[in-house]
Amino acid sequence: MYVQNDLSRIKTNLSNNVGHKVKLKAKQGRKQIIVREGVIEGIYPSIFTVKLDVHNDIPTSERRVSYSYADVLTRTVELIVCEPEEKE
């Protein structure tokens, strides 16, 4: 059983990092793991969204994915917040 405090803590941590670049590691099924980079875009009551970086030649294509906070709690999705680079 999930504890509400854990989900609240995950939501708070994610909301503090909105706009930051993250490395996303998601399990998509049987032995399928996807690793992508993106930016945390939105925090909603049940889900959060990540705008993924596009690595192809089409500049207008944007890809967004959404996950629930329970996905982070159960480690179906792992997020690593990248430290912002210092600009000179």
Long-range contacts (C-beta under 8 A, 24 or more apart in sequence): 2-70, 2-73, 6-73, 7-69, 7-70, 7-73, 10-69, 10-72, 10-73, 11-43, 11-48, 11-69, 14-40, 14-43, 14-48, 14-69, 14-72, 14-79, 15-43, 17-81, 18-42, 18-43, 20-81, 20-82, 20-84, 21-81, 21-82, 21-84, 22-50, 22-79, 22-80, 22-81, 22-82, 23-79, 23-80, 23-82, 24-50, 24-52, 24-65, 24-77, 24-78, 24-79, 25-77, 25-78, 25-79, 25-80, 26-65, 26-67, 26-71, 26-76, 26-77, 26-78, 27-76, 27-77, 37-82, 38-65, 40-79
